Amino acid sequence: MLSNFKEWTTSPTIRTVTCKHTDAAKYVVSNVLTPGKEYEVKNETEEFIFVVDNTGKVGGYYKTYFE
């Protein structure tokens, strides 16, 4: 999906995903993602998924955090 990243917050949700863990080796994600919670997917690439996180903003995270 190609769209202007500034419009992702208001763009239609592609699908929803569930966070399966927040165990990050390099970055702290436990303050913006909650295991077991569903998130709206706004965009994705091969490696990353862009969801509306706990801050209410769109953030990009490795797909390994979601199922």
MDAnalysis code that builds the backbone (N, CA, C; Angstrom):
import MDAnalysis as mda
import numpy as np

u = mda.Universe.empty(201, n_residues=67, atom_resindex=np.repeat(np.arange(67), 3), trajectory=True)
u.add_TopologyAttr("name", ["N", "CA", "C"] * 67)
u.add_TopologyAttr("resid", np.arange(1, 68))
u.add_TopologyAttr("resname", ["MET", "LEU", "SER", "ASN", "PHE", "LYS", "GLU", "TRP", "THR", "THR", "SER", "PRO", "THR", "ILE", "ARG", "THR", "VAL", "THR", "CYS", "LYS", "HIS", "THR", "ASP", "ALA", "ALA", "LYS", "TYR", "VAL", "VAL", "SER", "ASN", "VAL", "LEU", "THR", "PRO", "GLY", "LYS", "GLU", "TYR", "GLU", "VAL", "LYS", "ASN", "GLU", "THR", "GLU", "GLU", "PHE", "ILE", "PHE", "VAL", "VAL", "ASP", "ASN", "THR", "GLY", "LYS", "VAL", "GLY", "GLY", "TYR", "TYR", "LYS", "THR", "TYR", "PHE", "GLU"])
u.atoms.positions = np.array([
    [0.855, -1.182, 0.000],
    [0.000, 0.000, 0.000],
    [0.887, 1.226, 0.000],
    [0.696, 2.081, -0.974],
    [1.462, 3.313, -1.050],
    [0.545, 4.483, -0.741],
    [0.920, 5.259, 0.235],
    [0.160, 6.446, 0.589],
    [1.089, 7.401, 1.311],
    [0.648, 8.607, 1.458],
    [1.411, 9.621, 2.159],
    [1.399, 9.293, 3.651],
    [2.587, 9.140, 4.246],
    [2.661, 8.751, 5.662],
    [1.968, 9.745, 6.578],
    [1.816, 10.985, 6.157],
    [1.148, 11.987, 6.989],
    [-0.350, 11.711, 7.101],
    [-0.880, 10.899, 6.200],
    [-2.317, 10.597, 6.194],
    [-2.631, 9.224, 6.785],
    [-1.616, 8.476, 7.265],
    [-1.847, 7.130, 7.768],
    [-2.796, 7.091, 8.950],
    [-2.742, 8.069, 9.831],
    [-3.608, 8.054, 11.016],
    [-5.082, 8.056, 10.631],
    [-5.424, 8.791, 9.580],
    [-6.823, 8.898, 9.169],
    [-7.183, 7.961, 8.022],
    [-6.215, 7.226, 7.485],
    [-6.502, 6.319, 6.373],
    [-7.239, 5.075, 6.882],
    [-7.929, 4.382, 5.976],
    [-8.648, 3.175, 6.393],
    [-7.692, 2.117, 6.949],
    [-8.166, 1.353, 7.900],
    [-7.379, 0.274, 8.491],
    [-7.321, -0.887, 7.509],
    [-6.114, -1.411, 7.269],
    [-5.933, -2.546, 6.356],
    [-6.463, -3.821, 7.000],
    [-6.079, -4.035, 8.257],
    [-6.490, -5.204, 9.043],
    [-6.076, -4.939, 10.484],
    [-6.355, -5.862, 11.361],
    [-5.883, -5.733, 12.739],
    [-4.936, -6.887, 13.039],
    [-4.000, -6.629, 13.943],
    [-3.047, -7.647, 14.390],
    [-3.001, -7.608, 15.907],
    [-2.574, -8.713, 16.501],
    [-2.452, -8.806, 17.952],
    [-0.974, -8.826, 18.323],
    [-0.616, -8.017, 19.298],
    [0.762, -7.990, 19.781],
    [1.010, -9.276, 20.564],
    [2.065, -10.013, 20.212],
    [2.335, -11.268, 20.919],
    [3.406, -11.133, 21.984],
    [4.278, -10.121, 21.874],
    [5.285, -9.889, 22.912],
    [5.909, -8.503, 22.737],
    [6.608, -8.061, 23.770],
    [7.344, -6.788, 23.699],
    [8.801, -7.002, 24.099],
    [9.284, -8.224, 23.926],
    [10.673, -8.560, 24.255],
    [11.578, -8.088, 23.128],
    [12.158, -6.923, 23.304],
    [13.004, -6.339, 22.277],
    [14.468, -6.401, 22.692],
    [15.318, -6.804, 21.773],
    [16.747, -6.890, 22.065],
    [17.422, -5.524, 22.047],
    [16.935, -4.642, 21.189],
    [17.628, -3.375, 20.989],
    [16.806, -2.150, 21.408],
    [15.501, -2.188, 21.203],
    [14.656, -1.017, 21.453],
    [13.631, -1.315, 22.548],
    [13.172, -0.283, 23.233],
    [12.119, -0.439, 24.232],
    [10.777, -0.216, 23.542],
    [9.954, -1.243, 23.512],
    [8.633, -1.111, 22.903],
    [7.515, -1.356, 23.909],
    [7.870, -1.768, 25.118],
    [6.847, -2.093, 26.121],
    [6.062, -0.872, 26.580],
    [6.565, 0.333, 26.305],
    [5.814, 1.529, 26.692],
    [4.815, 1.971, 25.614],
    [4.847, 1.337, 24.434],
    [3.922, 1.720, 23.366],
    [3.112, 0.553, 22.810],
    [3.478, -0.684, 23.169],
    [2.732, -1.869, 22.748],
    [2.386, -2.704, 23.978],
    [1.232, -3.368, 23.928],
    [0.781, -4.214, 25.030],
    [0.506, -5.613, 24.503],
    [1.185, -6.636, 25.039],
    [0.915, -8.010, 24.601],
    [-0.561, -8.362, 24.788],
    [-1.139, -9.008, 23.770],
    [-2.539, -9.400, 23.814],
    [-3.493, -8.363, 23.258],
    [-3.033, -7.145, 23.061],
    [-3.896, -6.080, 22.553],
    [-3.895, -6.075, 21.031],
    [-5.059, -5.772, 20.436],
    [-5.176, -5.669, 18.983],
    [-4.842, -4.256, 18.530],
    [-4.172, -4.159, 17.390],
    [-3.781, -2.868, 16.824],
    [-4.224, -2.770, 15.379],
    [-4.585, -1.554, 14.962],
    [-4.995, -1.290, 13.590],
    [-3.770, -1.117, 12.706],
    [-3.694, -1.884, 11.623],
    [-2.584, -1.786, 10.674],
    [-2.917, -0.715, 9.648],
    [-2.014, 0.250, 9.511],
    [-2.205, 1.333, 8.553],
    [-1.344, 1.173, 7.308],
    [-0.214, 0.455, 7.435],
    [0.674, 0.212, 6.307],
    [1.648, -0.880, 6.714],
    [2.270, -1.531, 5.732],
    [3.288, -2.524, 6.058],
    [4.253, -2.713, 4.906],
    [5.444, -3.177, 5.265],
    [6.475, -3.518, 4.298],
    [6.856, -4.968, 4.562],
    [7.887, -5.454, 3.888],
    [8.322, -6.832, 4.134],
    [8.765, -7.056, 5.567],
    [9.426, -6.067, 6.148],
    [10.027, -6.216, 7.475],
    [9.249, -5.531, 8.599],
    [8.549, -4.448, 8.261],
    [7.883, -3.638, 9.286],
    [6.379, -3.592, 9.094],
    [5.704, -3.320, 10.208],
    [4.266, -3.111, 10.191],
    [4.011, -1.787, 10.908],
    [3.139, -0.976, 10.359],
    [2.850, 0.342, 10.913],
    [1.451, 0.314, 11.510],
    [1.384, 0.484, 12.832],
    [0.123, 0.383, 13.558],
    [-0.110, 1.638, 14.383],
    [-1.373, 1.842, 14.770],
    [-1.701, 2.898, 15.725],
    [-1.390, 2.307, 17.092],
    [-0.325, 2.798, 17.727],
    [0.128, 2.216, 18.999],
    [-0.577, 2.852, 20.194],
    [-0.107, 2.557, 21.398],
    [-0.754, 3.046, 22.623],
    [-0.710, 4.566, 22.778],
    [0.143, 5.240, 22.016],
    [0.208, 6.703, 22.078],
    [-0.869, 7.347, 21.217],
    [-1.535, 6.535, 20.372],
    [-2.541, 7.061, 19.456],
    [-1.949, 7.526, 18.141],
    [-0.642, 7.350, 17.985],
    [0.043, 7.729, 16.743],
    [0.478, 6.478, 16.002],
    [0.794, 6.633, 14.717],
    [1.258, 5.504, 13.920],
    [2.747, 5.308, 14.157],
    [3.119, 4.089, 14.518],
    [4.519, 3.738, 14.721],
    [4.864, 2.505, 13.911],
    [6.124, 2.400, 13.499],
    [6.588, 1.250, 12.733],
    [7.343, 0.282, 13.625],
    [6.989, -0.999, 13.553],
    [7.581, -2.026, 14.406],
    [7.895, -3.264, 13.576],
    [8.889, -4.036, 14.025],
    [9.173, -5.304, 13.353],
    [7.943, -6.195, 13.428],
    [7.716, -6.949, 12.382],
    [6.551, -7.836, 12.333],
    [6.605, -8.938, 13.389],
    [7.787, -9.210, 13.921],
    [7.931, -10.284, 14.915],
    [7.168, -10.016, 16.210],
    [6.757, -8.772, 16.443],
    [5.997, -8.448, 17.655],
    [4.518, -8.834, 17.536],
    [4.075, -9.180, 16.342],
    [2.642, -9.395, 16.086],
    [2.357, -10.779, 15.527],
    [1.103, -11.213, 15.716],
    [0.658, -12.468, 15.106],
    [-0.519, -12.188, 14.205],
])
